[in-house]
Amino acid sequence: MSLPNPFTTVTELSAQLEAGTLSSATLVEHYLQRIADQDDRLHAFVDTYAQEALQLAQSADLARQAGSALGPLHGIPIALKDLIEIEGRITMGGCAANRDRRSPVTAALVHRLRQQGMIILGKTHTVEFATGGWGTNTRLGTPLNPWDLDVPRTPGGSSSGSGVAVAAGLAPWAIGTDTGGSVRLPASWCNLTALKVCTGRISTEGVLPLSTTLDTPGPMTRTVGDARLLYHALREHDDCGRASSPHHAQRIVQARRHNGLKGLRLARLPDSERAVATAEVLAAYDASLEVLRAAGADIVDITLPYGFAEVAEFNSLIMNAEGYSFYAELVDDPSQPLDEDVRPRLLKGSTVRAADYLNALRRRQAMQRELEPIFEQVDALLTPTTATAPLPLTGVDQNSTPAYYTRFANFFNLAALAVPNGATQHGLPLSLQIIGRPYSEESILDIGEIYQSRTQWHLRTPTLPQ
């Protein structure tokens, strides 16, 4: 069997495994070799589970030969963010103080992956306690954005290692978490697709928390089709209460493709929210609107009751208060080796009064109700995912956040999808964000998949040394 292309989609890899033209052992060996060859420089992985992964791959091949495969994803490798517990394995949450912390439990989503025969390659780097959007980690190291090997640039965070691993072809897909944009920001800056789900869609049981109100695990993939596959794999049940099938996705999108986006109303970004974005981001964004218009969508204007900056502040208050409640013991101890950029962020939570926190939660519910009529008028809101292309690490202001456009979806518990939509004149990735109603994951995946059927930005891959 020939070696697979490391940038092949999981949809294609699954078909090759089912056809017998590819073995799981070959696939896993190939990715482990890619990690061995590239990760000393890229620094995407905290740890790899090579021996266990190879044994599971061999077992998957035997199961397929015996006609007893667990499903179309049996034998597919995957990478997990270092917040996701696996009993007996080290889970640091990006914190050097947790170097020897072994997980007492296994996350519910890991059980879901194993039930379907997926193989965990290892854990990927994260911003400490998932508290930051730039993707940096001063104690454990920052993953290198593979789109510029000469000038270290922001990989996006907090799921930085997962983003770099998939972008560089070290894993076919990965799981991150998103509290304020943490799967979408790395997707934007690494030329990936990422789905931010609504709370409850994918279990957070056994995932180290930042904010129990806002945390959501999510897929990080090359294509919308793969994001849908992983979303269905991670969900316990579909809307009808039946076990989800990866092939359910194809039936939905084929039905949508018959009419394109005809009849859908997609809202453009209000003019008042464009000023924070660079000219290249806005040019790519405007071009995306025309692609969707050509696919049949009506592009309409709306008036939002709240600005993105205002919403982001509320999101931060909740996140800071809840994050501090989990990590106060470490944060308050100056002898602990915490990230110098993260400690001040978490310390902000120590000054949030209980009354202010509870009022913020109540205010959030009221604001959600006020937003509902807007999303009754439109099927999705379109924004850039990030206001800039990936920035040089030397120019990052750690007191700021790149999550200007992304926190809106977390605060209002909206579904959101990031898809590649362009490149700067220097070839750096740009991204479109599709924000849907609460629990509208399938609808925004439809929109994203049609967009990718009419563009080729998601097919771009970085050039890495052999």
Disulfide bonds with the S-S distance in Angstrom:
none
